[in-house]
Amino acid sequence: MLLLTSRDNPNIKNVVKLKKNARFRKQTGSFIAEGLRVCVDAMLSNAQIEALFVTNQALEKYAEQIDKLASYSVKSFTLAPELFELISDTETPQGVLCVIKTLDKTLQFGKINNGGKYLALDNVQDPSNLGTILRSAEAFGISGIILSSDCCDIYSPKVVRGSMGAIFRLPFMVCDSIRAFLEDNPQLDSYAAVVDSSADKITELSFCDSCVAIIGNEGNGIKKETLEACSHRFTIPMAGNAESLNASVAASIIIWEMIK
Amino acid sequence: MLLLTSRDNPNIKNVVKLKKNARFRKQTGSFIAEGLRVCVDAMLSNAQIEALFVTNQALEKYAEQIDKLASYSVKSFTLAPELFELISDTETPQGVLCVIKTLDKTLQFGKINNGGKYLALDNVQDPSNLGTILRSAEAFGISGIILSSDCCDIYSPKVVRGSMGAIFRLPFMVCDSIRAFLEDNPQLDSYAAVVDSSADKITELSFCDSCVAIIGNEGNGIKKETLEACSHRFTIPMAGNAESLNASVAASIIIWEMIK
């Protein structure tokens, strides 16, 4: 492993830019994953790891796993904790980070014609919410996730970390608009989640075997044009204030009810 | 309203200490709530507001509501945005914060003998999780929350904010240990949430009208001594990795299944 000693090293600068800049992630087709577990998850899911960065402390502590990561990765570097802090996105860095090629999941969506239960996210903005939604979707067995192009970047470090590796294992695709996706996939029955006590209660629905539930923006809900293209509207009945659920909790309850 | 201009003003120093220090909150019997909505929630729930702090910008923007808050509060102060940043716990402060007397909810728990569905938290550590759990508990209509004394402080600013005001409306109590609480309340049937595929599936349970579900620590689950005092064990069935749910999502699914 090569030792990096300068903050001006182009490899370091590249990671800092990948951490902060969604457009740069898109241009270069790479993103970062931080933490031993999520890096190992990436390897086990056959993601292409372009570079591995570890501190000597991490190298000693997790020798065996880092050895495997290093031989799997195209390049690998060690660096001092002070330099690692520059590339890290966490408050107490574990000292393991890798740069990964963005994932091509188009093929996984080929089987969408055969049915399955999908989740579509219309302009979801908070990376912590998106990460948690991916995690719940995997835990409960969603077939795949569709994101509108105006959702927050699925490759942002917070999403990757919050998903606990689900980003590597779960089929997902980004499309121009959820409305266009629904029009292209009329075989899927569509259910829009709304905050409206007159809508059908989720507890009284039965989701069919080929369906998609649509979840909207944290503040403004589903776009009007998307809503018009949905066949059903439903709501999560609540005791108190109708808007009082955390967005990732609401999404997780919906996934749970779709699947169980 | 009094204008505060110095960071050495004892009122400012008091808030900074309340923000950072759980022991100081306990000693003084007060805590802080930040943001217009949560401060108004406190007032509407008849909490005792000891002091209100607002920037002039907030005063102009939310004149009517801040007037009401100011006449309800014992003391009220204006201060410059630079000073407000000192007392604020958020990245982009709204400019409204109040100091509130800790809530005495003992009385609300008097009716526990008449039944109801309760949630007990055994050493839950993350303030964001606790805030979200309170929010879900209120939304779905839980009768009350019991916290072990080693949970994170319910009055920490992150919990208050994350609860979206539920902390003011939801009955809760802190007890020495969940085991002692269960032994003191044999009228409640107790259900321990565990990660164990051989436990009863939550989907196959029926929670009776007088019951309590117990949720454990994010990493280590429920304490052994607590588990021994529970009558039932149950689990949330999952498709993938058995540990792959966010703690507040798992708690919310449990609340949802208990209540619906």
Interface residues (C-beta under 8 A of the other chain):
Chain A: T132 R135 S136 E138 A139 F140 G141 G162 M164 A166 R169 T203 P237 M238 A239 G240 N241 S244 L245 N246 S248 V249 S252 I253 W256 I259 K260
Chain B: T132 R135 S136 E138 A139 F140 G141 G162 M164 A166 R169 T203 P237 M238 A239 G240 N241 S244 L245 N246 S248 V249 S252 I253 W256 I259 K260
